[in-house]
C-alpha cells in the first residue's frame, strides 16, 4: 500500500526522496490549477487561463515522471521554461504609469517568477541525481 501511494508503480525505480518531492509538487500544483481556473471564471483573463493550463501540464509531467517515463521530465522542464519566458515578458512590459507606487514590487515579483522557474529546473535535475539501488533517475529514464 505504501509503495502504491509513493509511486504509481508497485515498486518505483526512482529514489524515495524524489518521489515524495514529486507528490508534493503534484498536490500544490493541483491546488494552483484549481485556483487559476477559479480566477479565470471570475474575470475571464486569458493569461490566467494559460497559467492554469501550464500548471495542469506540470501535474501530468510529474505523474509521467513518477511512472519512470522520460517524457514527464521533458514536460516539466518545458512548462517551467514557458512560464519563465512569460514571466520575463511580463517583467519587461511593466511600466511606472500602470502601477505607480507599486512599480518596484510588481517588477520584482515578475523577476522572482523567472528565477523561480529556473530554480525548479535546477532542483529537479539535482534531485534526479539521488540514487536507488545504485542507479540515479537519469540512468533509470534513459537506460
C-alpha positions in Angstrom: 0.0 0.0 0.0 2.8 2.5 0.9 4.6 1.7 -2.4 1.4 2.4 -4.3 1.0 5.7 -2.5 4.6 6.9 -3.0 4.9 5.7 -6.6 2.3 4.9 -9.2 4.0 1.6 -9.9 4.1 -1.1 -7.3 7.9 -0.7 -6.9 9.1 2.6 -8.2 12.6 2.7 -9.7 13.1 6.3 -8.6 14.6 7.4 -5.3 12.0 7.8 -2.5 13.0 11.4 -1.8 12.4 12.3 -5.5 9.0 10.5 -5.4 8.0 12.4 -2.2 9.0 15.7 -3.7 7.1 14.9 -6.9 4.0 14.1 -4.9 4.3 17.4 -3.0 4.7 19.2 -6.4 1.6 17.4 -7.7 -0.5 18.4 -4.6 0.5 22.1 -4.6 0.3 22.4 -8.4 -3.1 20.9 -8.4 -4.3 23.4 -5.9 -2.8 26.1 -8.1 -4.7 24.7 -11.1 -8.0 25.0 -9.1 -7.2 28.5 -8.0 -6.2 29.6 -11.5 -9.4 28.2 -13.1 -11.4 30.0 -10.3 -9.7 33.3 -11.2 -10.4 32.7 -14.9 -14.1 32.1 -14.4 -14.4 35.2 -12.3 -12.6 37.7 -14.6 -12.1 35.9 -17.9 -8.4 36.7 -18.3 -6.5 34.6 -20.9 -3.2 34.9 -19.0 -4.8 33.3 -16.0 -6.1 30.5 -18.3 -2.7 29.9 -19.8 -1.2 29.7 -16.3 -3.9 27.1 -15.4 -3.2 25.0 -18.5 0.6 25.1 -17.9 0.1 24.1 -14.3 -2.1 21.2 -15.4 0.7 20.2 -17.8 3.2 20.2 -15.0 0.9 17.9 -13.0 0.8 15.5 -16.0 4.5 15.7 -16.4 5.1 14.9 -12.7 2.8 11.8 -12.9 4.6 10.6 -16.0 8.0 11.1 -14.2 6.6 9.0 -11.3 6.0 6.2 -13.8 9.7 6.5 -14.8 8.7 7.9 -18.2 11.3 10.4 -19.5 8.6 12.4 -21.4 7.5 13.6 -17.9 10.9 15.2 -17.4 10.7 17.0 -20.7 7.2 18.2 -19.9 8.2 19.6 -16.5 11.3 21.4 -18.0 9.3 22.8 -21.0 6.5 24.1 -18.7 9.0 25.8 -16.5 10.8 27.4 -19.4 7.5 28.6 -20.9 6.4 30.1 -17.5 9.8 31.7 -17.1 9.6 33.3 -20.6 6.1 34.6 -19.9 7.2 36.0 -16.5 10.2 37.7 -18.2 7.9 39.1 -20.9 5.6 40.4 -18.1 8.7 41.8 -16.4 9.7 43.8 -19.5 6.2 45.1 -20.1 5.6 46.6 -16.6 5.7 50.4 -16.6 5.5 53.1 -13.9 2.4 54.5 -15.5 0.5 51.3 -14.9 1.4 50.6 -11.3 2.6 53.9 -9.9 3.9 53.3 -6.3 3.7 49.5 -6.7 6.1 49.5 -9.7 9.1 48.1 -8.0 7.1 45.5 -6.1 5.3 44.2 -9.2 8.5 44.2 -11.2 10.4 42.3 -8.5 7.6 39.7 -8.3 7.8 39.1 -12.0 11.5 38.7 -11.9 11.1 36.3 -9.0 8.9 34.2 -11.2 11.7 34.0 -13.8 14.2 32.8 -11.2 11.7 30.5 -9.5 11.2 28.6 -12.8 14.9 28.3 -13.4 15.3 27.2 -9.8 12.7 24.5 -10.1 14.5 23.1 -13.1 17.9 23.0 -11.3 16.4 21.5 -8.1 14.6 18.8 -10.2 17.9 18.0 -12.0 19.8 17.7 -8.7 17.1 15.6 -7.1 17.3 13.2 -10.1 20.9 12.5 -9.1 19.8 10.8 -5.9 20.5 7.0 -6.3 18.3 4.0 -5.6 19.8 0.5 -6.0 23.0 2.1 -7.5 21.1 4.0 -10.2 20.1 7.6 -10.4 16.9 8.8 -12.1 18.8 9.7 -15.3 20.1 6.1 -15.6 16.6 4.7 -14.9 14.9 7.0 -17.5 17.5 6.8 -20.3 18.8 3.3 -19.7 
